[in-house]
């Protein structure tokens, strides 16, 4: 089968053997896959992953002894052992022996087929189309924020970074009664939020007054956390979504002096995402700027790094 | 009056005019003062403070229209405006116009007299002697941790750093039912905790297994937070007490990937501290390694930076 493989920091199209589902796994024929900031970070060396890239997808279960056969599904990306101390204490998504689809120790979804544990799959209701379903993984990560922090009425909230993830996070927060400002530098994504009546700001327009109750860093950049520290009020909360390659130079004194809470936030519940997509609460369609075939995966990855693009979807099969 | 003044990174004894209490303030004759890690950091340039150093003290109210006149007191170090948005929203210790005794914009207590707002003073019960009372401020900061985090029975807790603050924090945590390990490198302070039946460990002995529910960084060093990130379990909590000069090189990816909560923690409630001292719950006496007169303040500060010393007390007046 065809696949987009990352090796030594380069992405290339390769012909590889299709995966053979292991015990408990199902084989899925990929329909669409989404390119995400983490894919670009992996290409820059984040996490040291090599192999088939990609973790955002929607597909059809092709085989496997399961009542999911023939069904349209999305799948949680953490594949866990179910037996370690973390799995047995309710922290399965942090399993000590986990592999993560297209990120850590397991082939990804920029391929015609992918094998994942059957228990990771969620069937997609008919009311959600493929181009919505492919956003399930990042949207789940966005919803995780309002599971971690009780966002109350009139809370002053800032989202910094209005890229792929920031746009989803801003929309999720806009479903609450908070007073939201989305902060970014890309006129294209800011305009998209303006149209959704989310108040927006660029960094130079900001007053750095330590006045936000909650700041969510979706910048994907080492500059995000220091800026968040200037925006958050004393005893306020920063949700940190940024994972990027390498170390940052950071003076964390303000976290101590202002007694700030910093919450690391990674994955979320796919059911939250599917439920919001079914209710058409979140508009993901307007984020898609380009659809390209799997065979043009490397070019799509190069384009995805440019500010003019938001979400690029790889069309794989039906 | 005599005072220990810091100027251009050097501490020196100076003859200065005694403070004149402003409206709402009382003049306090200092009895004892304690040297703390923050004083040493200020000497290294932290916060850019210049003037009379010191913020840990016990004294006698010398004058002022107050029923505290003649009373033995300790005083909260944050002096606040009472009118800004933070003061009026219950965050007075973060007042936007605050000054902090001996740390920020206000003369400290390494002097014969200090003026502080009357409302900052707490009378000390007779059952607490001067050498106990002088620990009220750092002990309050230690108790703040168990106000910020619900420390539950059998929780696995690590304190890293067994210096002046770490010893207090370890003792405070030992009053709970948690499973506590104090981690340090100073054989003298580790031995002191061993005698109190706190389990201790040195860093080389540690398995870095991400297994602690709660890790408290009292190292006062840029190495503390990265070590804490290796000890804390996924979705666990790090309490950050360290303030030190300058920036650290830090890769905060593990905070996001492991969905860790980082809580900045600064000051605490003096009533918690006085109540514990009155009940003799915390042994502070064994931490005092030296008593020196105010006139030897600079020498005392130099000694306090050495590993053989724990708490050095400046004796000022009676």
Interface residues (C-beta under 8 A of the other chain):
Chain A: X46 X85 X86 X91 X94 X211 X225 X233 X234 X235 X240 X241 X242 X243 X244 X246 X247 X248 X249 X250 X251 X252 X253 X254 X255 X256 X257 X258 X259 X260 X261 X262 X263 X264 X265 X266
Chain B: X85 X86 X91 X94 X211 X225 X233 X234 X235 X240 X241 X242 X243 X244 X246 X247 X248 X249 X250 X251 X252 X253 X254 X255 X256 X257 X258 X259 X260 X261 X262 X263 X264 X265 X266
